[in-house]
Amino acid sequence: MTNKPIPKEPENVSCDVCLTEIPESVAMSSEGDEYTQHFCGIACYDKWREKDGSSADAENDEEK
Ligand SMILES: [Zn+2]
């Protein structure tokens, strides 16, 4: 029997915002205090940051 080494599959991660699966190598990541979050792109990264409330004091009133 051949016992080939199994090629490591690229690890996929899920975008924290839209849940798209992406290879970790292309994901944007943000290392938080507890764990690393991944994003498929800058758009989702921005969304997450807004949702995170880090700019809560900025445009709170504009939300309808
Ligand atoms: Zn995304």
PDB file of the backbone (N, CA, C, O) and the ligand in Angstrom, with CONECT records:
HET     ZN  A 101       1
ATOM      1  N   MET A   1       0.839  -1.210   0.000  1.00  0.00           N
ATOM      2  CA  MET A   1       0.000   0.000   0.000  1.00  0.00           C
ATOM      3  C   MET A   1       0.870   1.255   0.000  1.00  0.00           C
ATOM      4  O   MET A   1       1.853   1.353   0.734  1.00  0.00           O
ATOM      5  N   THR A   2       0.503   2.151  -0.792  1.00  0.00           N
ATOM      6  CA  THR A   2       1.217   3.419  -0.746  1.00  0.00           C
ATOM      7  C   THR A   2       0.690   4.252   0.410  1.00  0.00           C
ATOM      8  O   THR A   2      -0.491   4.247   0.757  1.00  0.00           O
ATOM      9  N   ASN A   3       1.600   4.929   0.949  1.00  0.00           N
ATOM     10  CA  ASN A   3       1.189   5.756   2.073  1.00  0.00           C
ATOM     11  C   ASN A   3       1.641   7.183   1.813  1.00  0.00           C
ATOM     12  O   ASN A   3       2.501   7.740   2.496  1.00  0.00           O
ATOM     13  N   LYS A   4       1.026   7.732   0.805  1.00  0.00           N
ATOM     14  CA  LYS A   4       1.400   9.103   0.442  1.00  0.00           C
ATOM     15  C   LYS A   4       1.018  10.072   1.545  1.00  0.00           C
ATOM     16  O   LYS A   4      -0.021   9.943   2.192  1.00  0.00           O
ATOM     17  N   PRO A   5       1.859  11.003   1.727  1.00  0.00           N
ATOM     18  CA  PRO A   5       1.461  12.061   2.663  1.00  0.00           C
ATOM     19  C   PRO A   5       0.272  12.821   2.089  1.00  0.00           C
ATOM     20  O   PRO A   5       0.269  13.229   0.927  1.00  0.00           O
ATOM     21  N   ILE A   6      -0.696  12.992   2.903  1.00  0.00           N
ATOM     22  CA  ILE A   6      -1.872  13.723   2.436  1.00  0.00           C
ATOM     23  C   ILE A   6      -1.560  15.210   2.400  1.00  0.00           C
ATOM     24  O   ILE A   6      -1.173  15.805   3.406  1.00  0.00           O
ATOM     25  N   PRO A   7      -1.734  15.794   1.232  1.00  0.00           N
ATOM     26  CA  PRO A   7      -1.475  17.230   1.146  1.00  0.00           C
ATOM     27  C   PRO A   7      -2.404  17.981   2.073  1.00  0.00           C
ATOM     28  O   PRO A   7      -3.604  17.714   2.140  1.00  0.00           O
ATOM     29  N   LYS A   8      -1.842  18.891   2.759  1.00  0.00           N
ATOM     30  CA  LYS A   8      -2.657  19.658   3.689  1.00  0.00           C
ATOM     31  C   LYS A   8      -3.637  20.515   2.913  1.00  0.00           C
ATOM     32  O   LYS A   8      -3.252  21.289   2.037  1.00  0.00           O
ATOM     33  N   GLU A   9      -4.870  20.371   3.238  1.00  0.00           N
ATOM     34  CA  GLU A   9      -5.831  21.247   2.585  1.00  0.00           C
ATOM     35  C   GLU A   9      -5.714  22.637   3.168  1.00  0.00           C
ATOM     36  O   GLU A   9      -5.508  22.818   4.368  1.00  0.00           O
ATOM     37  N   PRO A  10      -5.847  23.599   2.302  1.00  0.00           N
ATOM     38  CA  PRO A  10      -5.820  24.967   2.819  1.00  0.00           C
ATOM     39  C   PRO A  10      -6.972  25.151   3.783  1.00  0.00           C
ATOM     40  O   PRO A  10      -8.105  24.748   3.523  1.00  0.00           O
ATOM     41  N   GLU A  11      -6.662  25.744   4.852  1.00  0.00           N
ATOM     42  CA  GLU A  11      -7.688  25.893   5.866  1.00  0.00           C
ATOM     43  C   GLU A  11      -8.665  26.990   5.478  1.00  0.00           C
ATOM     44  O   GLU A  11      -8.286  28.127   5.199  1.00  0.00           O
ATOM     45  N   ASN A  12      -9.915  26.614   5.470  1.00  0.00           N
ATOM     46  CA  ASN A  12     -10.920  27.620   5.155  1.00  0.00           C
ATOM     47  C   ASN A  12     -11.468  28.245   6.423  1.00  0.00           C
ATOM     48  O   ASN A  12     -11.627  27.601   7.460  1.00  0.00           O
ATOM     49  N   VAL A  13     -11.743  29.510   6.291  1.00  0.00           N
ATOM     50  CA  VAL A  13     -12.345  30.207   7.411  1.00  0.00           C
ATOM     51  C   VAL A  13     -13.620  30.872   6.913  1.00  0.00           C
ATOM     52  O   VAL A  13     -13.802  31.064   5.711  1.00  0.00           O
ATOM     53  N   SER A  14     -14.471  31.210   7.815  1.00  0.00           N
ATOM     54  CA  SER A  14     -15.708  31.870   7.426  1.00  0.00           C
ATOM     55  C   SER A  14     -15.614  33.351   7.712  1.00  0.00           C
ATOM     56  O   SER A  14     -15.162  33.786   8.771  1.00  0.00           O
ATOM     57  N   CYS A  15     -16.059  34.107   6.727  1.00  0.00           N
ATOM     58  CA  CYS A  15     -16.141  35.551   6.939  1.00  0.00           C
ATOM     59  C   CYS A  15     -17.065  35.816   8.119  1.00  0.00           C
ATOM     60  O   CYS A  15     -18.148  35.239   8.221  1.00  0.00           O
ATOM     61  N   ASP A  16     -16.632  36.673   8.983  1.00  0.00           N
ATOM     62  CA  ASP A  16     -17.403  36.900  10.191  1.00  0.00           C
ATOM     63  C   ASP A  16     -18.685  37.675   9.929  1.00  0.00           C
ATOM     64  O   ASP A  16     -19.578  37.716  10.776  1.00  0.00           O
ATOM     65  N   VAL A  17     -18.773  38.282   8.769  1.00  0.00           N
ATOM     66  CA  VAL A  17     -19.941  39.114   8.464  1.00  0.00           C
ATOM     67  C   VAL A  17     -20.911  38.387   7.557  1.00  0.00           C
ATOM     68  O   VAL A  17     -22.085  38.245   7.900  1.00  0.00           O
ATOM     69  N   CYS A  18     -20.450  37.924   6.408  1.00  0.00           N
ATOM     70  CA  CYS A  18     -21.364  37.311   5.450  1.00  0.00           C
ATOM     71  C   CYS A  18     -21.236  35.796   5.428  1.00  0.00           C
ATOM     72  O   CYS A  18     -21.947  35.117   4.687  1.00  0.00           O
ATOM     73  N   LEU A  19     -20.337  35.274   6.235  1.00  0.00           N
ATOM     74  CA  LEU A  19     -20.201  33.827   6.419  1.00  0.00           C
ATOM     75  C   LEU A  19     -19.718  33.089   5.172  1.00  0.00           C
ATOM     76  O   LEU A  19     -19.823  31.866   5.092  1.00  0.00           O
ATOM     77  N   THR A  20     -19.197  33.825   4.216  1.00  0.00           N
ATOM     78  CA  THR A  20     -18.604  33.174   3.068  1.00  0.00           C
ATOM     79  C   THR A  20     -17.347  32.430   3.482  1.00  0.00           C
ATOM     80  O   THR A  20     -16.546  32.929   4.273  1.00  0.00           O
ATOM     81  N   GLU A  21     -17.187  31.250   2.947  1.00  0.00           N
ATOM     82  CA  GLU A  21     -15.964  30.522   3.266  1.00  0.00           C
ATOM     83  C   GLU A  21     -14.847  30.945   2.344  1.00  0.00           C
ATOM     84  O   GLU A  21     -15.015  30.999   1.126  1.00  0.00           O
ATOM     85  N   ILE A  22     -13.740  31.236   2.916  1.00  0.00           N
ATOM     86  CA  ILE A  22     -12.590  31.686   2.155  1.00  0.00           C
ATOM     87  C   ILE A  22     -11.343  31.022   2.707  1.00  0.00           C
ATOM     88  O   ILE A  22     -11.265  30.707   3.895  1.00  0.00           O
ATOM     89  N   PRO A  23     -10.377  30.815   1.838  1.00  0.00           N
ATOM     90  CA  PRO A  23      -9.102  30.292   2.328  1.00  0.00           C
ATOM     91  C   PRO A  23      -8.460  31.289   3.286  1.00  0.00           C
ATOM     92  O   PRO A  23      -8.488  32.501   3.071  1.00  0.00           O
ATOM     93  N   GLU A  24      -7.903  30.756   4.312  1.00  0.00           N
ATOM     94  CA  GLU A  24      -7.356  31.653   5.323  1.00  0.00           C
ATOM     95  C   GLU A  24      -6.271  32.553   4.755  1.00  0.00           C
ATOM     96  O   GLU A  24      -6.018  33.652   5.249  1.00  0.00           O
ATOM     97  N   SER A  25      -5.639  32.047   3.699  1.00  0.00           N
ATOM     98  CA  SER A  25      -4.523  32.802   3.154  1.00  0.00           C
ATOM     99  C   SER A  25      -4.966  34.110   2.505  1.00  0.00           C
ATOM    100  O   SER A  25      -4.175  35.046   2.387  1.00  0.00           O
ATOM    101  N   VAL A  26      -6.219  34.177   2.086  1.00  0.00           N
ATOM    102  CA  VAL A  26      -6.671  35.396   1.436  1.00  0.00           C
ATOM    103  C   VAL A  26      -7.594  36.208   2.336  1.00  0.00           C
ATOM    104  O   VAL A  26      -8.046  37.292   1.968  1.00  0.00           O
ATOM    105  N   ALA A  27      -7.863  35.674   3.502  1.00  0.00           N
ATOM    106  CA  ALA A  27      -8.791  36.370   4.376  1.00  0.00           C
ATOM    107  C   ALA A  27      -8.120  37.552   5.043  1.00  0.00           C
ATOM    108  O   ALA A  27      -6.939  37.514   5.386  1.00  0.00           O
ATOM    109  N   MET A  28      -8.891  38.585   5.216  1.00  0.00           N
ATOM    110  CA  MET A  28      -8.419  39.650   6.074  1.00  0.00           C
ATOM    111  C   MET A  28      -8.717  39.216   7.501  1.00  0.00           C
ATOM    112  O   MET A  28      -9.741  38.587   7.767  1.00  0.00           O
ATOM    113  N   SER A  29      -7.854  39.542   8.379  1.00  0.00           N
ATOM    114  CA  SER A  29      -8.110  39.100   9.740  1.00  0.00           C
ATOM    115  C   SER A  29      -7.902  40.230  10.722  1.00  0.00           C
ATOM    116  O   SER A  29      -7.121  41.156  10.502  1.00  0.00           O
ATOM    117  N   SER A  30      -8.613  40.117  11.781  1.00  0.00           N
ATOM    118  CA  SER A  30      -8.477  41.096  12.843  1.00  0.00           C
ATOM    119  C   SER A  30      -8.308  40.338  14.142  1.00  0.00           C
ATOM    120  O   SER A  30      -9.186  39.586  14.562  1.00  0.00           O
ATOM    121  N   GLU A  31      -7.190  40.543  14.754  1.00  0.00           N
ATOM    122  CA  GLU A  31      -6.948  39.805  15.979  1.00  0.00           C
ATOM    123  C   GLU A  31      -7.556  40.544  17.154  1.00  0.00           C
ATOM    124  O   GLU A  31      -7.100  41.611  17.564  1.00  0.00           O
ATOM    125  N   GLY A  32      -8.585  39.942  17.665  1.00  0.00           N
ATOM    126  CA  GLY A  32      -9.224  40.553  18.817  1.00  0.00           C
ATOM    127  C   GLY A  32      -8.621  40.045  20.098  1.00  0.00           C
ATOM    128  O   GLY A  32      -7.597  39.361  20.095  1.00  0.00           O
ATOM    129  N   ASP A  33      -9.254  40.379  21.172  1.00  0.00           N
ATOM    130  CA  ASP A  33      -8.734  39.948  22.460  1.00  0.00           C
ATOM    131  C   ASP A  33      -8.891  38.445  22.632  1.00  0.00           C
ATOM    132  O   ASP A  33      -8.054  37.776  23.238  1.00  0.00           O
ATOM    133  N   GLU A  34      -9.966  37.945  22.092  1.00  0.00           N
ATOM    134  CA  GLU A  34     -10.276  36.546  22.386  1.00  0.00           C
ATOM    135  C   GLU A  34      -9.931  35.618  21.236  1.00  0.00           C
ATOM    136  O   GLU A  34      -9.379  34.539  21.450  1.00  0.00           O
ATOM    137  N   TYR A  35     -10.252  36.029  20.023  1.00  0.00           N
ATOM    138  CA  TYR A  35      -9.899  35.181  18.904  1.00  0.00           C
ATOM    139  C   TYR A  35      -9.809  35.998  17.641  1.00  0.00           C
ATOM    140  O   TYR A  35     -10.227  37.155  17.590  1.00  0.00           O
ATOM    141  N   THR A  36      -9.251  35.371  16.619  1.00  0.00           N
ATOM    142  CA  THR A  36      -9.065  36.084  15.371  1.00  0.00           C
ATOM    143  C   THR A  36     -10.306  35.978  14.506  1.00  0.00           C
ATOM    144  O   THR A  36     -10.856  34.893  14.314  1.00  0.00           O
ATOM    145  N   GLN A  37     -10.732  37.093  13.998  1.00  0.00           N
ATOM    146  CA  GLN A  37     -11.881  37.088  13.118  1.00  0.00           C
ATOM    147  C   GLN A  37     -11.410  37.293  11.696  1.00  0.00           C
ATOM    148  O   GLN A  37     -10.395  37.940  11.436  1.00  0.00           O
ATOM    149  N   HIS A  38     -12.181  36.722  10.779  1.00  0.00           N
ATOM    150  CA  HIS A  38     -11.769  36.768   9.387  1.00  0.00           C
ATOM    151  C   HIS A  38     -12.839  37.433   8.537  1.00  0.00           C
ATOM    152  O   HIS A  38     -14.033  37.365   8.830  1.00  0.00           O
ATOM    153  N   PHE A  39     -12.377  38.068   7.489  1.00  0.00           N
ATOM    154  CA  PHE A  39     -13.289  38.765   6.592  1.00  0.00           C
ATOM    155  C   PHE A  39     -12.882  38.507   5.164  1.00  0.00           C
ATOM    156  O   PHE A  39     -11.699  38.396   4.842  1.00  0.00           O
ATOM    157  N   CYS A  40     -13.912  38.410   4.288  1.00  0.00           N
ATOM    158  CA  CYS A  40     -13.623  38.101   2.895  1.00  0.00           C
ATOM    159  C   CYS A  40     -13.081  39.331   2.186  1.00  0.00           C
ATOM    160  O   CYS A  40     -12.492  39.213   1.111  1.00  0.00           O
ATOM    161  N   GLY A  41     -13.263  40.479   2.752  1.00  0.00           N
ATOM    162  CA  GLY A  41     -12.763  41.676   2.101  1.00  0.00           C
ATOM    163  C   GLY A  41     -12.953  42.898   2.975  1.00  0.00           C
ATOM    164  O   GLY A  41     -13.508  42.839   4.072  1.00  0.00           O
ATOM    165  N   ILE A  42     -12.473  43.992   2.449  1.00  0.00           N
ATOM    166  CA  ILE A  42     -12.502  45.224   3.226  1.00  0.00           C
ATOM    167  C   ILE A  42     -13.932  45.661   3.522  1.00  0.00           C
ATOM    168  O   ILE A  42     -14.203  46.275   4.554  1.00  0.00           O
ATOM    169  N   ALA A  43     -14.842  45.338   2.606  1.00  0.00           N
ATOM    170  CA  ALA A  43     -16.226  45.755   2.808  1.00  0.00           C
ATOM    171  C   ALA A  43     -16.801  45.121   4.060  1.00  0.00           C
ATOM    172  O   ALA A  43     -17.436  45.782   4.882  1.00  0.00           O
ATOM    173  N   CYS A  44     -16.565  43.840   4.183  1.00  0.00           N
ATOM    174  CA  CYS A  44     -17.087  43.148   5.356  1.00  0.00           C
ATOM    175  C   CYS A  44     -16.335  43.582   6.605  1.00  0.00           C
ATOM    176  O   CYS A  44     -16.906  43.673   7.692  1.00  0.00           O
ATOM    177  N   TYR A  45     -15.085  43.839   6.436  1.00  0.00           N
ATOM    178  CA  TYR A  45     -14.298  44.296   7.577  1.00  0.00           C
ATOM    179  C   TYR A  45     -14.860  45.613   8.111  1.00  0.00           C
ATOM    180  O   TYR A  45     -14.996  45.815   9.317  1.00  0.00           O
ATOM    181  N   ASP A  46     -15.178  46.494   7.172  1.00  0.00           N
ATOM    182  CA  ASP A  46     -15.752  47.769   7.585  1.00  0.00           C
ATOM    183  C   ASP A  46     -17.096  47.571   8.268  1.00  0.00           C
ATOM    184  O   ASP A  46     -17.398  48.194   9.286  1.00  0.00           O
ATOM    185  N   LYS A  47     -17.883  46.697   7.685  1.00  0.00           N
ATOM    186  CA  LYS A  47     -19.199  46.429   8.275  1.00  0.00           C
ATOM    187  C   LYS A  47     -19.053  45.951   9.698  1.00  0.00           C
ATOM    188  O   LYS A  47     -19.744  46.401  10.612  1.00  0.00           O
ATOM    189  N   TRP A  48     -18.132  45.024   9.853  1.00  0.00           N
ATOM    190  CA  TRP A  48     -17.949  44.458  11.179  1.00  0.00           C
ATOM    191  C   TRP A  48     -17.515  45.531  12.173  1.00  0.00           C
ATOM    192  O   TRP A  48     -17.944  45.553  13.327  1.00  0.00           O
ATOM    193  N   ARG A  49     -16.670  46.397  11.698  1.00  0.00           N
ATOM    194  CA  ARG A  49     -16.180  47.432  12.608  1.00  0.00           C
ATOM    195  C   ARG A  49     -17.305  48.368  13.009  1.00  0.00           C
ATOM    196  O   ARG A  49     -17.370  48.817  14.153  1.00  0.00           O
ATOM    197  N   GLU A  50     -18.185  48.659  12.072  1.00  0.00           N
ATOM    198  CA  GLU A  50     -19.321  49.512  12.406  1.00  0.00           C
ATOM    199  C   GLU A  50     -20.220  48.818  13.412  1.00  0.00           C
ATOM    200  O   GLU A  50     -20.658  49.395  14.407  1.00  0.00           O
ATOM    201  N   LYS A  51     -20.476  47.548  13.107  1.00  0.00           N
ATOM    202  CA  LYS A  51     -21.363  46.786  13.969  1.00  0.00           C
ATOM    203  C   LYS A  51     -20.780  46.643  15.356  1.00  0.00           C
ATOM    204  O   LYS A  51     -21.497  46.560  16.353  1.00  0.00           O
ATOM    205  N   ASP A  52     -19.489  46.616  15.394  1.00  0.00           N
ATOM    206  CA  ASP A  52     -18.814  46.395  16.657  1.00  0.00           C
ATOM    207  C   ASP A  52     -19.026  47.559  17.617  1.00  0.00           C
ATOM    208  O   ASP A  52     -18.842  47.428  18.827  1.00  0.00           O
ATOM    209  N   GLY A  53     -19.412  48.685  17.062  1.00  0.00           N
ATOM    210  CA  GLY A  53     -19.718  49.819  17.927  1.00  0.00           C
ATOM    211  C   GLY A  53     -18.499  50.589  18.371  1.00  0.00           C
ATOM    212  O   GLY A  53     -18.556  51.388  19.306  1.00  0.00           O
ATOM    213  N   SER A  54     -17.390  50.342  17.689  1.00  0.00           N
ATOM    214  CA  SER A  54     -16.198  51.071  18.089  1.00  0.00           C
ATOM    215  C   SER A  54     -16.330  52.552  17.751  1.00  0.00           C
ATOM    216  O   SER A  54     -15.589  53.392  18.260  1.00  0.00           O
ATOM    217  N   SER A  55     -17.298  52.852  16.871  1.00  0.00           N
ATOM    218  CA  SER A  55     -17.541  54.261  16.556  1.00  0.00           C
ATOM    219  C   SER A  55     -18.964  54.614  16.971  1.00  0.00           C
ATOM    220  O   SER A  55     -19.677  55.322  16.260  1.00  0.00           O
ATOM    221  N   ALA A  56     -19.351  54.123  18.100  1.00  0.00           N
ATOM    222  CA  ALA A  56     -20.737  54.264  18.545  1.00  0.00           C
ATOM    223  C   ALA A  56     -21.106  55.717  18.759  1.00  0.00           C
ATOM    224  O   ALA A  56     -22.254  56.115  18.557  1.00  0.00           O
ATOM    225  N   ASP A  57     -20.144  56.494  19.161  1.00  0.00           N
ATOM    226  CA  ASP A  57     -20.467  57.888  19.463  1.00  0.00           C
ATOM    227  C   ASP A  57     -20.532  58.754  18.219  1.00  0.00           C
ATOM    228  O   ASP A  57     -20.852  59.940  18.295  1.00  0.00           O
ATOM    229  N   ALA A  58     -20.226  58.157  17.067  1.00  0.00           N
ATOM    230  CA  ALA A  58     -20.147  58.958  15.860  1.00  0.00           C
ATOM    231  C   ALA A  58     -21.513  59.206  15.230  1.00  0.00           C
ATOM    232  O   ALA A  58     -22.045  60.314  15.300  1.00  0.00           O
ATOM    233  N   GLU A  59     -22.069  58.183  14.622  1.00  0.00           N
ATOM    234  CA  GLU A  59     -23.285  58.423  13.847  1.00  0.00           C
ATOM    235  C   GLU A  59     -24.477  57.695  14.432  1.00  0.00           C
ATOM    236  O   GLU A  59     -25.259  57.074  13.713  1.00  0.00           O
ATOM    237  N   ASN A  60     -24.597  57.774  15.672  1.00  0.00           N
ATOM    238  CA  ASN A  60     -25.692  57.070  16.326  1.00  0.00           C
ATOM    239  C   ASN A  60     -27.053  57.635  15.945  1.00  0.00           C
ATOM    240  O   ASN A  60     -28.025  56.898  15.785  1.00  0.00           O
ATOM    241  N   ASP A  61     -27.103  58.938  15.804  1.00  0.00           N
ATOM    242  CA  ASP A  61     -28.395  59.569  15.564  1.00  0.00           C
ATOM    243  C   ASP A  61     -28.902  59.376  14.149  1.00  0.00           C
ATOM    244  O   ASP A  61     -30.096  59.506  13.879  1.00  0.00           O
ATOM    245  N   GLU A  62     -28.004  59.072  13.271  1.00  0.00           N
ATOM    246  CA  GLU A  62     -28.408  58.981  11.880  1.00  0.00           C
ATOM    247  C   GLU A  62     -29.122  57.687  11.567  1.00  0.00           C
ATOM    248  O   GLU A  62     -29.752  57.548  10.519  1.00  0.00           O
ATOM    249  N   GLU A  63     -29.021  56.764  12.462  1.00  0.00           N
ATOM    250  CA  GLU A  63     -29.699  55.513  12.209  1.00  0.00           C
ATOM    251  C   GLU A  63     -31.205  55.684  12.344  1.00  0.00           C
ATOM    252  O   GLU A  63     -31.702  56.257  13.314  1.00  0.00           O
ATOM    253  N   LYS A  64     -31.900  55.183  11.371  1.00  0.00           N
ATOM    254  CA  LYS A  64     -33.334  55.432  11.388  1.00  0.00           C
ATOM    255  C   LYS A  64     -34.086  54.303  12.093  1.00  0.00           C
ATOM    256  O   LYS A  64     -35.312  54.350  12.200  1.00  0.00           O
TER     257      LYS A  64
HETATM  258 ZN    ZN A 101     -17.751  38.733   3.941  1.00  0.00          ZN2+
END
